């Protein structure tokens, strides 16, 4: 699943749960909509913070793999016997 769909799905689920809870508790429309807006904004901010950490983790992984490959190559070169001609 593409990462661009994640915030929409999470916010839809949060909005649905909030709306159902408001209906069960028989909350009036205006306070219920205020709660819904607050919940959606909070979940959006949480997604923005999580997105930063996800991008950092994804960018670190290729760098670590490159470093591991370089270390393996340097070890392989050191292990080769040098020929004296």
N, C-alpha and C positions, 0 to 999 in steps of 0.2 A: 504494500500500500504506500502510496506517495505521502511524503510528510506534509504536503500542503493540505491534505484532507483531514489530518489529525485534529487541528483545532476546531474545525467545523463539527466533526463528529462528537468530540468531547463537549463542546458547548451545547449541541443539540440534546445530548443525553442529560446534561446538567439542567438545561431549561425544562426538559420534559419532567424530570424528577421534581424540580421545584414547583412546577405547575400542578402536578398531581398532589403533592403535599399541601399546596395552597387550597386545592379543591376539597381535599379530605378534611382540612381544618376549617373550611368555610370562611376563608379570608376574603375581605372585600377586594374589589378590583384594583383600586389605586394602590393600597399597600402591597398587594400581591405582585403588581407590575413593578413596583419599586424594588421588591426583593428579587424578582426575576432579573431586572437590569443589574443589580448589584452582583448577583451570582455570576451572570455572564461576563461582566467586567473582571471579576476576580479570576475566573477560569482563564480568560484571555491573558491576563497578566502572568498567571502561572505558566501558561504555554510559552510566552515570550522568554521567561527565565529558563525554562526547560530547553527551549530551542538553542539558546546560547551554549548550554552544557553539551547538548547532542552534537552541535557543530564542532565544538572543541574536541570531543571524544573521537569523532569521525576523522578530523584532520590530524590527530595525534597518531592514529593507527597506521596510516601509510608511512609516516616518518619513522615510526618504530620498526616497521618491516624493512624499510630501506637501510636503517642502521644495522639491523640484524644481518641483512645480506652483505653489507660492506664488511662486517666483522667476520663473517664466514669466508668471504673472498680473501681477506687479509690473512686469516689462519691457513687457508689453503695454499697461499703463496709462500708462507713461512715454512710449511711442512715439506715443500718440494726441495729436493736436494739440489744444490747449485753445482753445475758442472764447471770444472776448470779445464779450459782448452789452451 
